[in-house]
Amino acid sequence: MSSNTNTDIWLAGAFAAFTVDLLVYPLDTLKTRLQSEDYQKLYKNVDGTSKRTLFRGLYQGVGSIILITIPSSGAFFTTYEALKSGINAAVPPNSTLYLPQPAVHAAASAGAELVSCAILTPAEVLKQNAQMLSSGKRGSTSLQVLRQFRSNPARLWRGYTALAARNLPFTGLQFPIFEYLKERFMKSRKAKKGGDPVDGIAERAWITAVSAGIAGSGSAWITTPIDVVKTRIMLAAGSGDDPVPSRPDAKSKATTLLYQGAQGARKSGFTVAREIIGKEGIRGLFRGALLRAGWTALGSGLYLGCYEGGRFYLEGRRESINEGDHVMERDWSKVKVGVGGSRSHDTVKKSAWQED
């Protein structure tokens, strides 16, 4: 890992994001439609069966999310690796201030998510609204949705608070479990190989993918209620259907901000969650939980597996280039250091004890 540069991490993260978005995007579209407020009306028949439209246009909005996910993922991994190294350097294992590794991983992932979400939120709003468009419309669904925000572009950042509120606990749970499982699996594999290091790219990627899949599925299930709220807020931002709820007893600015949310959102996450419970019960907050856990297991496994494989490949390539440097290739065995005559030998006299 010491041979990796920020460019390596950016490239590995971007490659992982691009690969995963193409493969699991249809599952993400289905999850968005399941969690939408209009799911029953748009995608359910009277007899309870699903309409065919539920499974049409599953790649709607993929262009916008791929374009933004690449820099967003690069920013996440760069920040995560930097924070993890920085915290470990500031609080070494043998210092008087003890900080367990799970706490280090949780803090590093939280800081990385705040940076990533700031870049990702507009694309996430566009994506989720594009996923709900009728598949019969021609042209780019992302551009069609973008036209809805021309009069008020600030609405593209509605849902940043909800997105961060979902991703912070998600990564805070996932990454400590992921790092722990990966370390255990690496040690177990190393022991089976007789103490030899696990240096195969495919082998490291597979261990990383399994660890990430296990950690991601459980974390996704737990944070599904926040994901449902985030989906409703972002869909409301696209439709403009987000009236200000009456709050006559709200006197302080802090209370108003908590109630109305941040980034100009008209309804806070608390308000949306309360409405969901009132209409659909607790089960409404867990709508799509099984699908989300399944596609997150697949997506996280591919995402971090591709990232680890790409990062390890770039690390090995950089080390091989350094080993092949022309300076290091010189035959130093023929170079004599401190042996032989020089002009100083002719001018410096021997000491008295050297005369004997």
C-alpha positions in Angstrom: 0.0 0.0 0.0 2.9 2.3 0.6 3.7 2.4 -3.1 0.2 3.7 -4.0 -0.2 7.3 -4.9 -3.3 9.4 -4.9 -3.6 8.9 -8.6 -3.6 5.1 -8.1 -6.4 5.4 -5.6 -8.4 7.7 -7.8 -8.0 5.3 -10.8 -8.9 2.2 -8.8 -11.9 3.9 -7.2 -13.1 5.2 -10.6 -12.7 1.8 -12.2 -14.6 0.1 -9.4 -17.5 2.7 -9.6 -17.8 2.4 -13.3 -17.9 -1.4 -13.2 -20.4 -1.6 -10.4 -22.8 1.0 -11.8 -23.1 -0.8 -15.1 -23.7 -4.2 -13.5 -26.1 -3.5 -10.6 -27.8 -0.3 -11.7 -31.0 -2.2 -12.7 -31.4 -3.4 -9.1 -31.0 0.1 -7.9 -33.8 1.3 -10.2 -36.1 -1.4 -8.9 -35.3 -0.4 -5.3 -36.1 3.2 -6.1 -39.4 2.3 -7.6 -40.3 0.0 -4.7 -39.6 2.8 -2.2 -41.4 5.6 -4.1 -44.7 7.0 -2.7 -46.5 6.2 -6.0 -45.3 2.5 -6.1 -48.8 1.1 -5.7 -50.4 3.5 -8.2 -47.7 3.2 -10.9 -46.4 -0.4 -10.7 -49.2 -2.5 -9.2 -52.3 -4.0 -10.8 -55.6 -4.2 -9.0 -55.1 -7.9 -8.3 -51.8 -7.1 -6.6 -49.5 -8.3 -9.4 -46.7 -6.1 -10.7 -47.1 -4.2 -13.9 -44.6 -4.7 -16.7 -43.6 -1.1 -16.4 -41.8 -1.9 -13.2 -39.2 -3.8 -15.1 -38.9 -1.4 -18.1 -36.2 1.3 -18.5 -34.0 -0.1 -15.8 -31.0 1.9 -17.0 -32.8 5.2 -17.0 -30.5 7.9 -15.6 -27.4 5.8 -15.6 -25.4 8.4 -17.6 -25.6 11.1 -15.0 -24.7 8.8 -12.1 -21.7 7.3 -13.9 -20.3 10.7 -14.8 -20.5 11.9 -11.2 -19.8 8.6 -9.4 -16.3 8.4 -10.9 -15.0 11.6 -9.3 -17.1 11.0 -6.2 -15.7 7.5 -5.7 -12.1 8.8 -6.3 -12.7 11.5 -3.7 -14.1 9.0 -1.2 -11.2 6.5 -1.4 -8.5 9.3 -1.5 -10.0 10.9 1.6 -10.6 7.5 3.3 -7.0 6.3 2.9 -5.6 9.7 3.8 -7.7 10.0 7.0 -7.0 6.4 8.0 -3.2 6.8 7.6 -3.3 10.2 9.3 -5.3 9.0 12.3 -3.0 6.0 12.7 0.1 8.2 12.5 -1.3 10.7 15.0 -2.5 7.9 17.4 0.0 5.1 17.1 -0.9 1.7 18.7 1.5 2.1 21.6 0.6 5.7 22.5 -1.0 6.7 25.8 -4.2 7.7 23.9 -5.8 4.4 22.7 -8.0 4.4 19.7 -9.3 1.0 18.5 -9.0 0.3 14.7 -12.8 0.0 14.2 -13.1 3.6 15.5 -10.3 4.7 13.1 -12.1 3.1 10.2 -15.5 4.5 11.2 -14.0 8.0 11.5 -12.1 7.8 8.2 -15.2 6.5 6.3 -17.4 9.2 7.8 -15.1 12.0 6.7 -14.8 10.5 3.3 -18.6 10.2 3.0 -19.1 13.9 3.7 -16.8 14.8 0.9 -18.3 12.2 -1.5 -21.9 13.2 -0.8 -21.3 16.8 -1.6 -20.3 15.7 -5.1 -22.8 12.9 -5.5 -26.1 14.6 -4.4 -27.1 16.4 -7.6 -26.5 13.2 -9.7 -28.4 11.1 -7.1 -31.4 13.5 -7.4 -31.3 13.3 -11.2 -30.9 9.6 -11.2 -33.7 8.8 -8.9 -36.1 11.1 -10.7 -35.0 9.6 -14.0 -35.7 6.1 -12.8 -39.3 7.1 -12.2 -40.0 8.5 -15.7 -42.2 6.6 -18.1 -39.9 4.3 -20.2 -41.9 5.2 -23.3 -40.3 8.7 -23.5 -37.6 9.2 -26.1 -34.3 11.0 -25.5 -32.0 11.2 -22.5 -34.0 10.8 -19.3 -31.3 12.6 -17.3 -31.7 15.7 -19.6 -35.5 15.5 -19.3 -35.2 15.6 -15.5 -32.6 18.3 -15.6 -35.1 20.6 -17.3 -37.3 20.4 -14.2 -34.5 22.1 -12.2 -33.7 25.0 -14.6 -35.8 27.5 -12.6 -34.3 26.5 -9.3 -31.0 24.6 -9.6 -30.5 24.6 -5.8 -33.1 21.9 -5.6 -30.5 19.5 -7.0 -28.9 19.6 -3.6 -32.0 18.8 -1.7 -31.5 15.5 0.0 -27.8 16.1 0.8 -28.6 15.9 4.5 -30.6 12.7 4.0 -27.9 11.2 1.7 -25.3 11.9 4.3 -27.5 10.7 7.1 -27.9 7.4 5.3 -24.3 7.0 4.2 -22.6 8.0 7.4 -24.1 5.2 9.6 -23.9 2.8 6.6 -20.2 3.3 6.1 -19.7 3.6 9.8 -21.1 0.1 10.2 -19.7 -1.4 7.0 -16.1 -0.4 6.9 -15.1 -1.5 10.5 -16.7 -4.9 9.8 -15.2 -5.0 6.3 -11.7 -4.3 7.5 -12.0 -6.8 10.3 -13.3 -9.6 8.1 -10.7 -8.9 5.4 -7.9 -9.0 8.0 -9.2 -12.3 9.4 -9.6 -13.9 5.9 -6.2 -12.7 4.9 -4.5 -14.2 8.0 -6.4 -17.4 7.5 -5.4 -17.6 3.8 -1.8 -16.8 4.7 -1.7 -19.6 7.3 -3.0 -22.1 4.7 -0.2 -21.0 2.3 2.4 -21.8 4.9 3.1 -18.2 5.9 3.5 -17.0 2.3 1.9 -13.5 1.6 -1.3 -13.3 -0.2 0.0 -11.4 -3.3 -2.2 -12.7 -6.1 -4.4 -9.9 -7.5 -7.4 -12.2 -8.1 -7.0 -13.8 -4.6 -6.9 -10.4 -2.8 -9.8 -9.1 -4.8 -11.9 -12.2 -4.0 -11.2 -12.0 -0.3 -12.0 -8.3 -0.3 -15.3 -8.8 -2.3 -16.5 -11.5 0.2 -15.7 -9.3 3.2 -17.4 -6.3 1.6 -20.4 -8.3 0.6 -21.0 -9.6 4.1 -20.5 -6.3 5.7 -22.5 -4.4 3.2 -25.6 -6.5 3.2 -26.1 -6.3 7.0 -25.4 -2.5 7.0 -27.8 -2.0 4.2 -30.6 -3.8 5.9 -30.2 -1.8 9.1 -30.1 1.6 7.3 -33.0 0.9 5.0 -35.4 3.3 6.8 -33.0 6.2 6.2 -32.7 5.2 2.6 -36.5 5.2 2.1 -36.7 8.7 3.6 -33.8 9.8 1.3 -35.6 8.4 -1.7 -38.9 10.2 -0.9 -37.1 13.6 -0.4 -35.2 13.3 -3.6 -38.2 12.4 -5.6 -40.1 15.3 -4.1 -37.3 17.6 -5.1 -37.9 16.6 -8.8 -41.7 16.9 -8.7 -41.7 20.1 -6.7 -44.3 18.5 -4.4 -42.8 19.5 -1.2 -45.1 22.1 0.5 -44.0 23.7 3.8 -45.8 22.0 6.6 -47.5 24.3 9.1 -45.5 24.6 12.3 -47.0 27.4 14.4 -45.2 26.6 17.6 -41.7 26.7 15.9 -40.1 29.7 17.4 -36.4 29.3 17.2 -34.3 29.1 14.1 -32.7 25.8 15.3 -36.2 24.2 15.5 -37.1 25.5 12.1 -34.0 24.1 10.6 -34.5 20.7 12.2 -38.1 20.6 11.1 -37.7 21.9 7.6 -34.3 20.3 6.9 -31.2 21.7 5.2 -30.3 22.6 1.7 -33.7 24.2 1.1 -35.7 21.0 1.6 -39.3 21.8 2.6 -39.7 18.6 4.7 -37.2 17.2 7.0 -36.3 13.6 7.3 -38.3 13.4 10.6 -41.4 14.7 8.9 -41.1 12.3 5.9 -40.5 9.4 8.2 -43.5 10.3 10.4 -45.7 10.5 7.3 -44.5 7.1 6.1 -45.3 5.5 9.4 -48.7 7.1 9.6 -49.7 5.8 6.1 -47.8 2.5 5.8 -46.7 1.6 9.3 -43.2 0.5 10.3 -43.1 -1.9 7.3 -43.2 1.2 5.0 -39.8 2.3 6.3 -38.3 -1.1 5.4 -39.8 -1.3 1.9 -37.2 -2.8 -0.4 -35.0 -3.8 2.5 -34.4 -7.4 1.1 -33.7 -6.1 -2.4 -31.4 -3.4 -1.1 -29.5 -5.9 1.1 -29.1 -8.2 -1.8 -27.9 -5.7 -4.4 -25.7 -4.0 -1.8 -24.0 -7.3 -1.0 -23.4 -7.8 -4.8 -22.5 -4.1 -5.4 -20.2 -3.7 -2.4 -18.4 -6.9 -3.2 -17.8 -5.9 -6.8 -17.0 -2.3 -5.8 -14.4 -2.9 -3.1 -13.2 -6.1 -4.9 -12.5 -4.1 -8.1 -11.0 -1.3 -6.0 -8.6 -3.6 -4.2 -7.7 -5.5 -7.3 -7.0 -2.3 -9.2 -5.1 -0.7 -6.3 -3.0 -3.8 -5.8 -2.3 -4.1 -9.6 -1.1 -0.4 -9.7 1.0 -0.9 -6.6 2.7 -4.0 -8.1 3.2 -2.2 -11.4 4.8 0.8 -9.6 7.1 -1.4 -7.6 8.2 -3.4 -10.7 9.0 -0.1 -12.4 11.0 1.1 -9.4 12.9 -2.2 -9.3 13.8 -1.8 -13.0 15.2 1.7 -12.6 18.4 2.1 -14.5 20.2 3.4 -11.5 19.4 0.2 -9.5 20.4 -1.9 -12.5 24.1 -0.8 -12.2 26.6 -3.4 -11.1 27.7 -1.9 -7.8 30.0 -4.9 -7.1 32.6 -3.3 -9.4 32.6 0.0 -7.6 35.2 0.3 -4.9 34.5 2.7 -2.1 37.4 4.1 0.1 40.0 1.9 -1.7 42.8 3.2 -3.9 44.9 6.3 -4.1 43.9 9.9 -4.2 45.5 13.3 -4.2 45.0 13.4 -0.4 47.3 10.4 0.0 50.2 12.4 -1.5 49.8 15.4 0.8 48.7 13.9 4.1 51.6 12.6 6.2 51.4 9.5 8.3 50.9 9.8 12.0 53.7 8.8 14.3 52.1 5.6 15.3 51.6 4.7 11.6 55.4 5.0 10.9 56.1 1.7 12.8 
